Amino acid sequence: MSKCAVLISESYYAELHKPVLRRILNEAPDLFAVVGVDCANWEEAMDWLCVELDTSGELPGAFCNTTSHPTESVDDVMAFANQWCDLKGWARDVSVHKI
């Protein structure tokens, strides 16, 4: 289970992508960062998924810090995620997901 997850989006978010977000959330990342196409909507969908899972009782306390990076490169976002780990005092532990 990675401490940070970076999603590289090549498509617009749609409800059918919810299982992808759920799989990432099951890894219990502290950070979920999105870069690429429609990244703000991907981020918002993860926020709402956390709320949904927490309030339904399916995954009490579901939470991760979320960020979207519409004007940044993948390299910049990877550097951000690695720095997140550094600042937390963790080993760099970033999973990359591409959709």
N, C-alpha and C positions, 0 to 999 in steps of 0.2 A: 504494500500500500504506500503510494507516494505521498509526500507532504504537500507537493504542489502539482497541479495539473494544468497543462497548456493545451487548449483546443485550437487547432488550425482549421478554420472554417473555409470551405470552398463552395458552400451552398447556403441559401437562405434558411433560417430556422422555420420548421413546420412541426406541428404536433406529433407527427410520426417520428420525430427525432428524440422525443422524451425518453425512450429507453436508453439511448446513448448517454444522455445526461444522468440518468439513474445509475448506470454502470460506473460512471466516473464518480458520482456521489458515494456509491458503495465503497469506494477506496478511501473515503473519509479524508479528502484533502483539506488542508488549511487554506489553500489558495486555489482558486479556479480562474485562470486568465484566458481570455479569448482574443484571437487576432484573425483578421481576414474578413470575408464576406459576412455582412449582417451581424457583426460581433456584438453590438449593443443588444440586439434581440436575443442572441444566445445567452448573454449574461443575465438578462431579465428573466428568461425562461428558467435558468438555474435558480435564481432568487425565488421565483414562484414555486418551483418544485420543492425547495427546502420548506417553504411555508406550508405547502400542501401536505407533505409527508409528516411534518411536525404536528400540525393541527389535527390531522386524521388519526394520529397515534401510531401510524405505520412505522415511523422512524423518529421517535421523540428526540428533540434536540437537533434535528437535521440542520446543519449550518456549514457554510464555508464562505470565506471572504471571496468576493467576485470582482473582477475588473475586466473591462473591454478596452481594446487598443486599436481603434479604427485607423489611426494615421501612423502606426508604428510597424516596423518590420518584424518578421518572425525572430530574427536574431536579437532584436531589442527586447522582445517579450520574454525570450528565453533568458536573457541577461537579467531582466527584472525578476523572474521566478527564482533564478539562482541567488540573486541578491536577497530575496525574501528569506530563503533558507539561511544564508549567511547571517542576516540580521537576527534571526531567531536562534542562532547558535547550533543549527542542525547541519548534518552532512547534506550536500546538494542532492536532492531527491525529487526530480521533476519527471513526471510522465507526460508524454506527448500523444495527443489523439488528433487524428486527421479525419475530417468528414467533408 
